[in-house]
Amino acid sequence: MKKILLLMLLLPLTGSVFAQGVPPAAWQIETALMAVPSDYRAGAAVYGYDDSGAFTVLREGTNEYIALADDPGRENFSTAAYHKDLDPFMARGRELKAQGKTADEIFEIREAEVRAGTLALPDKTTLCVFTGKVNPQTREIEDPYVRYVFYMPFATGESTGLPTTPTPPGHAWLMNPGTHRAHIMITPPKEN
């Protein structure tokens, strides 16, 4: 009797855990690929999450792109894709985050490692970030939006001729100038 009562008390909790759990791998792959330029989607590798929530490879790739599935532990939907040469840098960030480092600590550690030459970072590479809202009934992504990041380590406003403060949508600007994470931001206007 005690076991049945305990099971009855736990059953509602189990349902809510499954409702908020990790989406199926096929859905993760499909939505992660939305961040990949269409020319590269068919052969892009996809990283996502297994049933336990652990970060894993969901699909091996055959080209230069890697797509990241939405993190089920975060509130807002966001996927990303980047050139494979950026993977050591991105993997190091994930490793440091798993160690409990803050965003500022991760920035400082990777800055020192890139400057020391112990962490590879290409002299130029791209990252595409895809966001939207997940329709709770259909699981389709609504209000899709893509922004672009072009990494140019240690670039400055002077070396690029770009402003170093945010600009109106559609205009390029340089974020984190002079650091390992200097990158050109291009944020297209959102469609109404």
Secondary structure, 3 states (H helix, E strand, C coil): CHHHHHHHHHHHHHHHHHHCCCCCHHHHHHHHHHHCCHHHHHHCEEEEECCCCCEEEEECCCCCEEEECCCCCCCCEEEEEEEHHHHHHHHHHHHHHHCCCCHHHHHHHHHHHHHHCCCCCCCCEEEEEEEEEECCCCCCEEEEEEEEEEECCCCCHHHHCCCCCCCCCCCEEEECCCCCCCEEEECCCCCC
